[in-house]
Amino acid sequence: MRGRVNQAAWNRAREVASAALSGAVYANVGNATHFHTTGVSPGWRHSLVRVGQVGDHLFYRFGGRSGSREAFSYAARPSSEADVGPRLIQASLDPTGTVREAGAVAYNLLVAQERGADAGAAGPAAATPAPTAVPTTPVSTGDAPIQTPPTA
């Protein structure tokens, strides 16, 4: 870096970098995602599709749809009024319940637990409502009867 800079080489490098950052693609390498020099033989070279060679550099791409031109395109979509700003998404305790109800249930359980802990430290605990268990129905695996081990 302390030596003199080759101004012509520097300007060419700047032009190539500017073009690449603007989306220009050198036709001989196309959709290449990997490259290596002729001096090495990486193990992955046979699992990719060879695109071309520029000087001592060999260029490869993925096969199939992953290596297609469409894999490198991005179609921006306009944002709507609903997409502006962050959104809060909460998991519900009951999949059929609303977000507001789930938050209320969680808050009430937390308050009940805190009251139970405070009452236990000060004296006999007041009865706090336990969460209601959801009944489950056993799933049949077909027409075969369910076998249970004999009891002694």
HUSUL-V29257 format. One record per residue. N is the residue number from 1. RES is the residue in one small letter. SS is DSSP state (2 for helix, 1 for strand, 0 for the rest). PSI is psi in whole degrees, -180 to 180 (* if undefined). OMEGA is omega in whole degrees, -180 to 180 (* if undefined). Layout:
<<N;RES;SS;PSI;OMEGA> <N;RES;SS;PSI;OMEGA>>
This chain:
<<1;m;0;-21;-180> <2;r;0;-17;-180> <3;g;0;173;179> <4;r;0;142;179> <5;v;0;133;174> <6;n;0;103;-173> <7;q;2;-38;-180> <8;a;2;-43;179> <9;a;2;-40;179> <10;w;2;-45;180> <11;n;2;-41;178> <12;r;2;-43;179> <13;a;2;-40;179> <14;r;2;-41;179> <15;e;2;-44;180> <16;v;2;-44;180> <17;a;2;-42;179> <18;s;2;-43;179> <19;a;2;-43;-179> <20;a;2;-42;179> <21;l;2;-21;178> <22;s;0;-2;176> <23;g;0;-1;179> <24;a;0;141;-180> <25;v;0;132;176> <26;y;0;122;-171> <27;a;0;-34;-177> <28;n;0;-17;179> <29;v;0;-18;173> <30;g;0;-116;-176> <31;n;0;28;-177> <32;a;0;139;177> <33;t;0;-13;-178> <34;h;1;151;173> <35;f;1;162;173> <36;h;1;167;178> <37;t;1;166;179> <38;t;0;-11;-180> <39;g;0;-9;-179> <40;v;0;163;178> <41;s;0;83;-179> <42;p;0;151;-178> <43;g;2;-24;-177> <44;w;2;-8;-172> <45;r;2;-29;-179> <46;h;2;-12;180> <47;s;2;-4;180> <48;l;0;165;180> <49;v;1;126;-180> <50;r;1;130;-177> <51;v;1;-46;-178> <52;g;1;-177;-180> <53;q;1;135;175> <54;v;1;110;-176> <55;g;0;-126;179> <56;d;0;12;-177> <57;h;1;128;177> <58;l;1;133;-175> <59;f;1;142;-177> <60;y;1;160;174> <61;r;1;167;174> <62;f;0;156;176> <63;g;0;167;176> <64;g;2;-152;-176> <65;r;2;-31;-179> <66;s;2;-25;180> <67;g;2;5;-178> <68;s;0;167;180> <69;r;2;-35;-179> <70;e;2;-24;179> <71;a;2;-20;-178> <72;f;2;2;-179> <73;s;0;151;178> <74;y;0;119;178> <75;a;0;106;179> <76;a;0;141;177> <77;r;0;143;180> <78;p;0;144;178> <79;s;0;148;178> <80;s;0;178;179> <81;e;2;-37;-177> <82;a;2;-25;-177> <83;d;2;-7;-177> <84;v;0;127;177> <85;g;0;167;-179> <86;p;0;154;177> <87;r;0;143;177> <88;l;0;125;178> <89;i;0;124;-179> <90;q;0;145;175> <91;a;0;140;-180> <92;s;0;144;175> <93;l;0;-34;178> <94;d;0;121;-175> <95;p;0;-19;179> <96;t;0;-11;-178> <97;g;0;162;178> <98;t;0;167;180> <99;v;2;-41;-179> <100;r;2;-43;179> <101;e;2;-40;-179> <102;a;2;-41;178> <103;g;2;-39;179> <104;a;2;-41;179> <105;v;2;-47;-180> <106;a;2;-41;179> <107;y;2;-45;180> <108;n;2;-40;177> <109;l;2;-41;179> <110;l;2;-44;179> <111;v;2;-42;180> <112;a;2;-40;179> <113;q;2;-42;180> <114;e;2;-41;178> <115;r;2;-40;179> <116;g;2;-38;179> <117;a;2;-40;179> <118;d;2;-41;-179> <119;a;2;-36;179> <120;g;2;-32;-180> <121;a;2;-31;-176> <122;a;2;-22;-176> <123;g;0;-157;-179> <124;p;0;139;-176> <125;a;0;138;174> <126;a;0;151;-179> <127;a;0;122;178> <128;t;0;140;-178> <129;p;0;131;178> <130;a;0;153;177> <131;p;0;141;-179> <132;t;0;132;178> <133;a;0;141;178> <134;v;0;122;-180> <135;p;0;142;178> <136;t;0;148;178> <137;t;0;130;180> <138;p;0;143;-179> <139;v;0;129;179> <140;s;0;141;-179> <141;t;0;19;179> <142;g;0;-154;-178> <143;d;0;-10;-178> <144;a;0;137;178> <145;p;0;152;179> <146;i;0;126;-179> <147;q;0;135;177> <148;t;0;146;180> <149;p;0;145;179> <150;p;0;144;179> <151;t;0;149;-177> <152;a;0;*;*>>
